[in-house]
Amino acid sequence: MYINNISKTISQILWNDGAVKIGDFKLSSGKRSRIYIDMRTILGYPRDFSWIISALASIAGIIERQYEIECIVGIATGGLAWSVPVALSLSLPFAYHRGKKKEYGLANVIEGCNVKGKNVLIVDDVVTTGSSIISTFNDIKMHEGSARVALVIVDRCQGAYETLIKEGLTLYSLTNLYDIIETGVELKFISKNVADELLKEVHCRSWDGKAET
């Protein structure tokens, strides 16, 4: 699920701040893509960074009440800049998932608050296949915590929502690759022909937004 009234503004921010890159990229999922969303770029634009944080915290607050969230868990490293302010805004305990155990000290894979017995909201910046969220979800369960929902800024619409549903997780996003590409055409950052090529990666919708058969 994504939030319509926020999606357009964030899409515009991403293009205007140079966070949308067109080229040939390897994603964290291992997939290759012609479009890359670099949310770290936004950290250099305080006003836009603050706006997205406010939107993220607003939606997280709704999720908190609906799911009785007791802890925010961010995903290192990309999700940390976004999840920490959300936790502070909601005055909730915070933890983050390292991705793999440290080889020294306490060898923790989850750092921060103890998730045992807590309902957790997983927060990340961008999701493609959902593999990082599932890894975090599994380690939360291993630590006797509970997660039913994840929140990201950008859903690349490449299978994450469906994959997470199968695991019992609902995915919320502030925007998605469809809206970002469409906005890029409207703002004249890319042509419609380029947009059509980019949209082939998602294999779900045609340019006019209708479901492909």
C-alpha positions in Angstrom: 0.0 0.0 0.0 1.2 3.5 -0.7 -0.2 6.9 0.3 -1.5 8.9 -2.8 -1.4 12.4 -1.4 2.2 12.1 -0.4 3.6 10.1 -3.3 3.6 13.0 -5.9 5.5 15.4 -3.7 8.1 12.9 -2.8 8.5 11.9 -6.4 9.1 15.6 -7.3 11.7 15.9 -4.5 13.6 12.9 -5.6 14.0 14.2 -9.2 14.7 17.8 -8.2 17.4 16.8 -5.7 19.1 14.3 -8.1 18.2 11.2 -6.1 16.9 9.4 -9.3 19.8 8.0 -11.4 19.4 6.6 -14.9 22.1 4.2 -16.1 23.1 0.6 -15.3 23.1 -0.3 -11.6 23.4 -3.4 -9.4 20.8 -3.3 -6.6 21.3 -4.6 -3.1 18.9 -7.5 -4.1 21.5 -8.5 -6.8 19.2 -7.4 -9.6 20.4 -5.0 -12.3 18.4 -2.0 -13.1 18.4 1.1 -15.4 17.0 3.2 -12.6 18.4 3.7 -9.1 16.9 5.7 -6.2 19.7 7.1 -4.0 17.9 8.3 -0.8 21.2 9.3 0.7 21.3 12.2 -1.7 18.3 13.7 0.2 20.4 14.0 3.3 22.2 17.0 1.6 18.9 18.9 1.4 17.7 19.6 4.9 14.3 21.1 4.0 13.4 18.1 1.8 14.9 15.6 4.3 12.7 17.1 7.0 9.6 17.0 4.8 10.0 13.3 4.0 10.8 12.6 7.7 7.5 14.4 8.7 5.5 12.4 6.2 7.2 9.1 7.3 6.5 9.9 10.9 2.9 10.8 10.2 2.2 7.4 8.5 4.3 5.6 11.2 2.1 7.2 13.8 -1.1 5.8 12.1 0.6 2.4 11.9 1.6 2.7 15.6 -2.0 3.1 16.7 -3.4 0.5 14.4 -0.8 -2.2 15.2 0.1 -1.2 18.8 3.7 -0.7 17.8 6.2 -0.7 20.7 9.5 -0.4 19.0 11.0 0.9 15.7 13.6 -1.3 13.9 15.6 0.3 11.2 17.6 -1.6 8.6 21.3 -0.7 8.2 22.6 1.2 6.6 20.2 3.0 4.3 17.2 2.9 6.7 19.0 4.4 9.7 18.9 8.0 8.6 15.1 7.7 8.3 14.1 5.3 11.1 15.9 7.1 13.9 14.0 10.4 13.5 10.7 8.4 13.2 11.4 6.7 16.5 12.3 10.0 18.1 9.1 11.7 16.7 6.9 8.9 18.2 9.0 8.7 21.4 9.4 4.9 20.8 12.4 2.7 21.6 14.7 2.1 18.7 16.8 -0.8 17.4 18.5 -1.5 14.1 19.3 -4.7 12.2 22.9 -5.0 11.2 22.4 -7.6 8.4 24.9 -9.9 9.9 26.4 -10.5 13.3 29.4 -8.7 14.5 32.5 -10.8 14.9 33.4 -9.0 18.1 31.9 -7.7 21.3 28.4 -9.0 22.0 28.1 -10.3 18.4 24.6 -8.8 18.1 22.6 -8.8 14.9 20.0 -6.4 16.4 21.4 -3.4 18.2 19.4 -1.1 20.5 16.2 -1.8 22.4 15.3 -5.4 23.4 12.6 -6.5 20.9 11.6 -9.5 23.0 7.8 -9.5 23.5 7.4 -6.3 21.5 5.3 -5.4 18.4 7.8 -3.9 16.0 7.6 -1.6 13.0 10.4 -2.3 10.4 11.5 0.9 8.6 13.8 1.1 5.5 14.4 3.6 2.7 13.9 1.5 -0.5 12.5 -2.0 -1.1 12.9 -4.1 -4.2 12.4 -7.8 -3.6 11.9 -7.5 0.2 14.8 -9.7 1.1 16.4 -7.2 3.6 13.0 -6.8 5.3 12.5 -10.6 5.5 16.0 -11.0 7.0 15.2 -8.4 9.6 11.8 -10.0 10.2 13.3 -13.4 10.8 15.9 -12.1 13.2 13.2 -10.2 15.1 11.3 -13.5 15.5 14.5 -15.2 16.6 14.7 -12.6 19.4 11.1 -13.3 20.3 9.7 -10.1 18.9 6.7 -9.7 16.6 6.5 -7.8 13.3 3.4 -7.5 11.2 4.2 -4.4 9.2 7.0 -2.6 7.3 7.2 1.0 6.2 9.5 2.3 3.4 9.8 5.5 1.4 10.1 3.9 -2.0 8.6 0.6 -3.2 10.3 -0.4 -6.5 7.2 -2.6 -7.3 9.3 -5.6 -8.1 7.7 -8.2 -6.0 8.3 -7.1 -2.4 4.7 -6.5 -1.5 3.6 -9.9 -2.6 6.6 -11.6 -1.0 6.1 -9.9 2.3 2.3 -10.7 2.4 3.3 -14.4 2.2 5.4 -13.9 5.3 2.6 -12.3 7.1 3.9 -8.7 6.7 2.0 -5.8 5.3 4.1 -3.3 3.4 3.4 0.5 3.3 5.3 2.9 1.1 5.2 6.7 0.6 5.8 6.4 -3.1 6.7 3.9 -5.8 8.6 3.4 -9.0 5.5 4.0 -11.2 4.8 7.5 -9.7 8.5 8.4 -9.8 8.9 7.5 -13.5 5.6 9.3 -14.4 6.7 12.4 -12.5 10.1 12.3 -14.3 8.2 12.6 -17.6 6.0 15.4 -16.3 9.0 17.4 -15.1 10.9 16.6 -18.3 13.8 14.8 -16.7 13.1 11.8 -19.0 11.2 11.2 -22.2 8.1 9.0 -22.5 10.2 6.5 -24.5 12.7 6.2 -21.7 9.9 5.9 -19.2 8.4 3.0 -21.2 11.7 1.2 -21.1 12.1 1.8 -17.4 8.6 0.5 -16.7 9.4 -2.8 -18.4 11.4 -3.7 -15.2 8.3 -3.9 -13.1 6.3 -6.2 -15.4 3.1 -5.2 -13.7 1.6 -2.1 -15.4 1.5 -0.4 -18.7 2.4 3.3 -19.0 -1.3 4.4 -18.5 -1.4 2.7 -15.1 -3.7 -0.1 -16.1 -2.8 -3.6 -15.0 -1.2 -5.6 -17.8 -2.9 -8.9 -18.8 
